[in-house]
Amino acid sequence: MLWWFERNGAYFTVEVLCLPNGEYELRFLSPDGTERIERFQTARDLAERQHRIDSALQARGWARAHEWTL
């Protein structure tokens, strides 16, 4: 899954990857090109973190612009 958040013409991207070993990766790409990756062993931990990120971005004025399911 990919989510794009937009604020003042800038985009922040959040990506979820299912890894071959059964873990999950949550990747963040900031408008300045900085990338951060977090790994999770369970879908529940990933979903909880995703929710916190979504809430934090929206609280800072970022709006969901697009969503894409791979």
Biopython code that builds the backbone (N, CA, C, O; Angstrom):
import numpy as np
from Bio.PDB.StructureBuilder import StructureBuilder

atoms = [
    (1, "MET", "N", (0.842, -1.174, 0.000)),
    (1, "MET", "CA", (0.000, 0.000, 0.000)),
    (1, "MET", "C", (0.892, 1.243, 0.000)),
    (1, "MET", "O", (1.960, 1.276, 0.612)),
    (2, "LEU", "N", (0.425, 2.229, -0.688)),
    (2, "LEU", "CA", (1.090, 3.524, -0.709)),
    (2, "LEU", "C", (0.072, 4.601, -0.361)),
    (2, "LEU", "O", (-1.067, 4.579, -0.829)),
    (3, "TRP", "N", (0.501, 5.532, 0.461)),
    (3, "TRP", "CA", (-0.327, 6.690, 0.778)),
    (3, "TRP", "C", (0.496, 7.928, 0.512)),
    (3, "TRP", "O", (1.676, 7.992, 0.856)),
    (4, "TRP", "N", (-0.133, 8.909, -0.102)),
    (4, "TRP", "CA", (0.492, 10.204, -0.303)),
    (4, "TRP", "C", (-0.276, 11.223, 0.510)),
    (4, "TRP", "O", (-1.504, 11.295, 0.448)),
    (5, "PHE", "N", (0.457, 12.001, 1.265)),
    (5, "PHE", "CA", (-0.116, 13.107, 2.029)),
    (5, "PHE", "C", (0.413, 14.391, 1.414)),
    (5, "PHE", "O", (1.589, 14.483, 1.062)),
    (6, "GLU", "N", (-0.467, 15.389, 1.286)),
    (6, "GLU", "CA", (-0.082, 16.645, 0.660)),
    (6, "GLU", "C", (-0.281, 17.805, 1.617)),
    (6, "GLU", "O", (-1.250, 17.852, 2.375)),
    (7, "ARG", "N", (0.662, 18.746, 1.567)),
    (7, "ARG", "CA", (0.562, 19.981, 2.332)),
    (7, "ARG", "C", (1.311, 21.066, 1.565)),
    (7, "ARG", "O", (2.512, 20.949, 1.322)),
    (8, "ASN", "N", (0.605, 22.103, 1.192)),
    (8, "ASN", "CA", (1.203, 23.239, 0.479)),
    (8, "ASN", "C", (2.010, 22.819, -0.750)),
    (8, "ASN", "O", (3.078, 23.373, -1.014)),
    (9, "GLY", "N", (1.502, 21.844, -1.496)),
    (9, "GLY", "CA", (2.170, 21.406, -2.713)),
    (9, "GLY", "C", (3.304, 20.421, -2.517)),
    (9, "GLY", "O", (3.909, 19.981, -3.494)),
    (10, "ALA", "N", (3.608, 20.063, -1.273)),
    (10, "ALA", "CA", (4.652, 19.075, -0.967)),
    (10, "ALA", "C", (3.989, 17.734, -0.649)),
    (10, "ALA", "O", (2.855, 17.693, -0.170)),
    (11, "TYR", "N", (4.695, 16.651, -0.917)),
    (11, "TYR", "CA", (4.153, 15.317, -0.663)),
    (11, "TYR", "C", (5.021, 14.525, 0.306)),
    (11, "TYR", "O", (6.250, 14.576, 0.258)),
    (12, "PHE", "N", (4.349, 13.798, 1.180)),
    (12, "PHE", "CA", (4.962, 12.885, 2.140)),
    (12, "PHE", "C", (4.388, 11.516, 1.793)),
    (12, "PHE", "O", (3.169, 11.364, 1.720)),
    (13, "THR", "N", (5.235, 10.525, 1.581)),
    (13, "THR", "CA", (4.785, 9.205, 1.160)),
    (13, "THR", "C", (4.984, 8.182, 2.279)),
    (13, "THR", "O", (6.014, 8.169, 2.953)),
    (14, "VAL", "N", (3.978, 7.325, 2.460)),
    (14, "VAL", "CA", (4.045, 6.222, 3.414)),
    (14, "VAL", "C", (3.774, 4.939, 2.626)),
    (14, "VAL", "O", (2.769, 4.837, 1.923)),
    (15, "GLU", "N", (4.675, 3.963, 2.748)),
    (15, "GLU", "CA", (4.565, 2.714, 2.002)),
    (15, "GLU", "C", (4.647, 1.535, 2.963)),
    (15, "GLU", "O", (5.444, 1.541, 3.901)),
    (16, "VAL", "N", (3.815, 0.524, 2.721)),
    (16, "VAL", "CA", (3.840, -0.717, 3.501)),
    (16, "VAL", "C", (4.271, -1.845, 2.583)),
    (16, "VAL", "O", (3.723, -2.021, 1.495)),
    (17, "LEU", "N", (5.260, -2.610, 3.034)),
    (17, "LEU", "CA", (5.737, -3.765, 2.278)),
    (17, "LEU", "C", (5.633, -5.020, 3.127)),
    (17, "LEU", "O", (5.969, -5.012, 4.311)),
    (18, "CYS", "N", (5.160, -6.108, 2.506)),
    (18, "CYS", "CA", (5.182, -7.426, 3.141)),
    (18, "CYS", "C", (6.457, -8.101, 2.674)),
    (18, "CYS", "O", (6.669, -8.287, 1.475)),
    (19, "LEU", "N", (7.297, -8.464, 3.614)),
    (19, "LEU", "CA", (8.599, -9.058, 3.283)),
    (19, "LEU", "C", (8.487, -10.578, 3.161)),
    (19, "LEU", "O", (7.596, -11.178, 3.763)),
    (20, "PRO", "N", (9.376, -11.207, 2.394)),
    (20, "PRO", "CA", (9.330, -12.658, 2.202)),
    (20, "PRO", "C", (9.444, -13.458, 3.507)),
    (20, "PRO", "O", (8.955, -14.586, 3.583)),
    (21, "ASN", "N", (10.081, -12.886, 4.527)),
    (21, "ASN", "CA", (10.254, -13.600, 5.794)),
    (21, "ASN", "C", (9.042, -13.470, 6.719)),
    (21, "ASN", "O", (9.077, -13.945, 7.854)),
    (22, "GLY", "N", (7.961, -12.822, 6.236)),
    (22, "GLY", "CA", (6.744, -12.689, 7.034)),
    (22, "GLY", "C", (6.677, -11.407, 7.846)),
    (22, "GLY", "O", (5.658, -11.126, 8.478)),
    (23, "GLU", "N", (7.750, -10.629, 7.837)),
    (23, "GLU", "CA", (7.739, -9.340, 8.535)),
    (23, "GLU", "C", (7.172, -8.270, 7.605)),
    (23, "GLU", "O", (6.865, -8.525, 6.441)),
    (24, "TYR", "N", (7.045, -7.068, 8.157)),
    (24, "TYR", "CA", (6.501, -5.941, 7.408)),
    (24, "TYR", "C", (7.457, -4.756, 7.522)),
    (24, "TYR", "O", (8.146, -4.582, 8.527)),
    (25, "GLU", "N", (7.476, -3.952, 6.470)),
    (25, "GLU", "CA", (8.250, -2.724, 6.487)),
    (25, "GLU", "C", (7.312, -1.551, 6.285)),
    (25, "GLU", "O", (6.392, -1.601, 5.469)),
    (26, "LEU", "N", (7.559, -0.503, 7.038)),
    (26, "LEU", "CA", (6.848, 0.755, 6.886)),
    (26, "LEU", "C", (7.898, 1.769, 6.481)),
    (26, "LEU", "O", (8.838, 2.034, 7.230)),
    (27, "ARG", "N", (7.735, 2.340, 5.286)),
    (27, "ARG", "CA", (8.719, 3.284, 4.753)),
    (27, "ARG", "C", (8.099, 4.671, 4.652)),
    (27, "ARG", "O", (6.953, 4.825, 4.228)),
    (28, "PHE", "N", (8.852, 5.653, 5.039)),
    (28, "PHE", "CA", (8.421, 7.044, 4.977)),
    (28, "PHE", "C", (9.371, 7.797, 4.067)),
    (28, "PHE", "O", (10.588, 7.680, 4.205)),
    (29, "LEU", "N", (8.826, 8.566, 3.142)),
    (29, "LEU", "CA", (9.646, 9.408, 2.281)),
    (29, "LEU", "C", (9.181, 10.845, 2.452)),
    (29, "LEU", "O", (8.066, 11.198, 2.068)),
    (30, "SER", "N", (10.045, 11.670, 3.032)),
    (30, "SER", "CA", (9.733, 13.074, 3.296)),
    (30, "SER", "C", (9.886, 13.895, 2.024)),
    (30, "SER", "O", (10.558, 13.466, 1.087)),
    (31, "PRO", "N", (9.271, 15.064, 1.984)),
    (31, "PRO", "CA", (9.396, 15.933, 0.810)),
    (31, "PRO", "C", (10.846, 16.281, 0.473)),
    (31, "PRO", "O", (11.156, 16.544, -0.690)),
    (32, "ASP", "N", (11.733, 16.289, 1.455)),
    (32, "ASP", "CA", (13.138, 16.628, 1.192)),
    (32, "ASP", "C", (13.953, 15.421, 0.707)),
    (32, "ASP", "O", (15.159, 15.531, 0.486)),
    (33, "GLY", "N", (13.280, 14.260, 0.541)),
    (33, "GLY", "CA", (13.958, 13.070, 0.040)),
    (33, "GLY", "C", (14.486, 12.143, 1.118)),
    (33, "GLY", "O", (15.023, 11.078, 0.809)),
    (34, "THR", "N", (14.344, 12.530, 2.375)),
    (34, "THR", "CA", (14.787, 11.691, 3.483)),
    (34, "THR", "C", (13.868, 10.477, 3.601)),
    (34, "THR", "O", (12.645, 10.614, 3.616)),
    (35, "GLU", "N", (14.471, 9.281, 3.686)),
    (35, "GLU", "CA", (13.699, 8.054, 3.831)),
    (35, "GLU", "C", (13.988, 7.421, 5.188)),
    (35, "GLU", "O", (15.131, 7.389, 5.645)),
    (36, "ARG", "N", (12.935, 6.920, 5.820)),
    (36, "ARG", "CA", (13.081, 6.200, 7.085)),
    (36, "ARG", "C", (12.315, 4.889, 6.954)),
    (36, "ARG", "O", (11.236, 4.853, 6.364)),
    (37, "ILE", "N", (12.870, 3.819, 7.501)),
    (37, "ILE", "CA", (12.251, 2.493, 7.423)),
    (37, "ILE", "C", (12.118, 1.922, 8.827)),
    (37, "ILE", "O", (13.050, 1.968, 9.631)),
    (38, "GLU", "N", (10.930, 1.379, 9.101)),
    (38, "GLU", "CA", (10.679, 0.679, 10.367)),
    (38, "GLU", "C", (10.198, -0.728, 10.019)),
    (38, "GLU", "O", (9.463, -0.916, 9.050)),
    (39, "ARG", "N", (10.615, -1.710, 10.810)),
    (39, "ARG", "CA", (10.206, -3.105, 10.593)),
    (39, "ARG", "C", (9.313, -3.578, 11.733)),
    (39, "ARG", "O", (9.461, -3.166, 12.884)),
    (40, "PHE", "N", (8.375, -4.465, 11.372)),
    (40, "PHE", "CA", (7.427, -5.007, 12.336)),
    (40, "PHE", "C", (7.277, -6.506, 12.107)),
    (40, "PHE", "O", (7.296, -6.985, 10.974)),
    (41, "GLN", "N", (7.127, -7.234, 13.212)),
    (41, "GLN", "CA", (6.969, -8.680, 13.110)),
    (41, "GLN", "C", (5.517, -9.096, 12.944)),
    (41, "GLN", "O", (5.243, -10.174, 12.416)),
    (42, "THR", "N", (4.577, -8.257, 13.385)),
    (42, "THR", "CA", (3.161, -8.620, 13.272)),
    (42, "THR", "C", (2.377, -7.536, 12.536)),
    (42, "THR", "O", (2.728, -6.356, 12.572)),
    (43, "ALA", "N", (1.315, -7.965, 11.875)),
    (43, "ALA", "CA", (0.440, -7.033, 11.170)),
    (43, "ALA", "C", (-0.224, -6.080, 12.154)),
    (43, "ALA", "O", (-0.487, -4.924, 11.821)),
    (44, "ARG", "N", (-0.496, -6.557, 13.357)),
    (44, "ARG", "CA", (-1.132, -5.706, 14.364)),
    (44, "ARG", "C", (-0.212, -4.541, 14.759)),
    (44, "ARG", "O", (-0.652, -3.393, 14.826)),
    (45, "ASP", "N", (1.054, -4.842, 15.018)),
    (45, "ASP", "CA", (2.006, -3.783, 15.369)),
    (45, "ASP", "C", (2.127, -2.769, 14.226)),
    (45, "ASP", "O", (2.174, -1.560, 14.454)),
    (46, "LEU", "N", (2.176, -3.279, 13.006)),
    (46, "LEU", "CA", (2.246, -2.410, 11.835)),
    (46, "LEU", "C", (1.013, -1.514, 11.755)),
    (46, "LEU", "O", (1.139, -0.305, 11.559)),
    (47, "ALA", "N", (-0.168, -2.091, 11.904)),
    (47, "ALA", "CA", (-1.414, -1.332, 11.801)),
    (47, "ALA", "C", (-1.503, -0.252, 12.881)),
    (47, "ALA", "O", (-1.969, 0.856, 12.614)),
    (48, "GLU", "N", (-1.060, -0.568, 14.088)),
    (48, "GLU", "CA", (-1.082, 0.423, 15.168)),
    (48, "GLU", "C", (-0.141, 1.585, 14.852)),
    (48, "GLU", "O", (-0.487, 2.742, 15.088)),
    (49, "ARG", "N", (1.028, 1.288, 14.327)),
    (49, "ARG", "CA", (1.986, 2.334, 13.977)),
    (49, "ARG", "C", (1.462, 3.172, 12.808)),
    (49, "ARG", "O", (1.591, 4.396, 12.810)),
    (50, "GLN", "N", (0.875, 2.511, 11.819)),
    (50, "GLN", "CA", (0.287, 3.223, 10.687)),
    (50, "GLN", "C", (-0.762, 4.225, 11.161)),
    (50, "GLN", "O", (-0.795, 5.367, 10.703)),
    (51, "HIS", "N", (-1.601, 3.796, 12.062)),
    (51, "HIS", "CA", (-2.652, 4.662, 12.589)),
    (51, "HIS", "C", (-2.047, 5.875, 13.300)),
    (51, "HIS", "O", (-2.520, 6.998, 13.126)),
    (52, "ARG", "N", (-1.003, 5.647, 14.099)),
    (52, "ARG", "CA", (-0.359, 6.762, 14.795)),
    (52, "ARG", "C", (0.281, 7.742, 13.811)),
    (52, "ARG", "O", (0.193, 8.956, 13.997)),
    (53, "ILE", "N", (0.921, 7.220, 12.772)),
    (53, "ILE", "CA", (1.540, 8.070, 11.753)),
    (53, "ILE", "C", (0.474, 8.878, 11.022)),
    (53, "ILE", "O", (0.628, 10.085, 10.834)),
    (54, "ASP", "N", (-0.596, 8.223, 10.615)),
    (54, "ASP", "CA", (-1.689, 8.892, 9.912)),
    (54, "ASP", "C", (-2.250, 10.035, 10.751)),
    (54, "ASP", "O", (-2.437, 11.146, 10.256)),
    (55, "SER", "N", (-2.514, 9.754, 12.011)),
    (55, "SER", "CA", (-3.056, 10.781, 12.913)),
    (55, "SER", "C", (-2.080, 11.936, 13.108)),
    (55, "SER", "O", (-2.481, 13.099, 13.106)),
    (56, "ALA", "N", (-0.800, 11.616, 13.277)),
    (56, "ALA", "CA", (0.214, 12.653, 13.494)),
    (56, "ALA", "C", (0.368, 13.546, 12.265)),
    (56, "ALA", "O", (0.468, 14.766, 12.392)),
    (57, "LEU", "N", (0.387, 12.947, 11.085)),
    (57, "LEU", "CA", (0.512, 13.748, 9.866)),
    (57, "LEU", "C", (-0.688, 14.674, 9.694)),
    (57, "LEU", "O", (-0.528, 15.854, 9.382)),
    (58, "GLN", "N", (-1.879, 14.140, 9.897)),
    (58, "GLN", "CA", (-3.075, 14.967, 9.736)),
    (58, "GLN", "C", (-3.128, 16.078, 10.785)),
    (58, "GLN", "O", (-3.600, 17.178, 10.497)),
    (59, "ALA", "N", (-2.653, 15.801, 11.983)),
    (59, "ALA", "CA", (-2.612, 16.829, 13.031)),
    (59, "ALA", "C", (-1.644, 17.954, 12.667)),
    (59, "ALA", "O", (-1.794, 19.083, 13.133)),
    (60, "ARG", "N", (-0.651, 17.639, 11.832)),
    (60, "ARG", "CA", (0.340, 18.642, 11.398)),
    (60, "ARG", "C", (-0.055, 19.310, 10.085)),
    (60, "ARG", "O", (0.742, 20.036, 9.490)),
    (61, "GLY", "N", (-1.280, 19.067, 9.635)),
    (61, "GLY", "CA", (-1.770, 19.745, 8.441)),
    (61, "GLY", "C", (-1.604, 19.002, 7.137)),
    (61, "GLY", "O", (-1.889, 19.555, 6.075)),
    (62, "TRP", "N", (-1.147, 17.755, 7.188)),
    (62, "TRP", "CA", (-1.027, 16.949, 5.981)),
    (62, "TRP", "C", (-2.376, 16.297, 5.698)),
    (62, "TRP", "O", (-3.025, 15.785, 6.610)),
    (63, "ALA", "N", (-2.796, 16.316, 4.436)),
    (63, "ALA", "CA", (-4.064, 15.707, 4.034)),
    (63, "ALA", "C", (-3.773, 14.531, 3.106)),
    (63, "ALA", "O", (-2.885, 14.605, 2.257)),
    (64, "ARG", "N", (-4.525, 13.450, 3.274)),
    (64, "ARG", "CA", (-4.351, 12.315, 2.366)),
    (64, "ARG", "C", (-4.726, 12.748, 0.957)),
    (64, "ARG", "O", (-5.840, 13.214, 0.713)),
    (65, "ALA", "N", (-3.799, 12.592, 0.047)),
    (65, "ALA", "CA", (-4.027, 13.011, -1.327)),
    (65, "ALA", "C", (-4.364, 11.825, -2.231)),
    (65, "ALA", "O", (-5.241, 11.920, -3.089)),
    (66, "HIS", "N", (-3.660, 10.707, -2.033)),
    (66, "HIS", "CA", (-3.849, 9.525, -2.877)),
    (66, "HIS", "C", (-3.581, 8.277, -2.041)),
    (66, "HIS", "O", (-2.918, 8.318, -1.004)),
    (67, "GLU", "N", (-4.128, 7.165, -2.538)),
    (67, "GLU", "CA", (-3.865, 5.860, -1.927)),
    (67, "GLU", "C", (-3.820, 4.848, -3.062)),
    (67, "GLU", "O", (-4.619, 4.910, -3.996)),
    (68, "TRP", "N", (-2.883, 3.923, -2.970)),
    (68, "TRP", "CA", (-2.730, 2.941, -4.014)),
    (68, "TRP", "C", (-2.428, 1.594, -3.380)),
    (68, "TRP", "O", (-1.493, 1.462, -2.591)),
    (69, "THR", "N", (-3.235, 0.588, -3.736)),
    (69, "THR", "CA", (-3.029, -0.780, -3.251)),
    (69, "THR", "C", (-2.346, -1.586, -4.345)),
    (69, "THR", "O", (-2.839, -1.669, -5.471)),
    (70, "LEU", "N", (-1.216, -2.172, -4.005)),
    (70, "LEU", "CA", (-0.479, -3.005, -4.968)),
    (70, "LEU", "C", (-0.928, -4.430, -4.893)),
    (70, "LEU", "O", (-0.420, -5.277, -5.628)),
]
sb = StructureBuilder()
sb.init_structure("model")
sb.init_model(0)
sb.init_chain("A")
sb.init_seg("    ")
for serial, (resi, resn, name, xyz) in enumerate(atoms, 1):
    if name == "N":
        sb.init_residue(resn, " ", resi, " ")
    sb.init_atom(name, np.array(xyz, "f"), 0.0, 1.0, " ", f" {name:<3s}", serial, name[0])
structure = sb.get_structure()
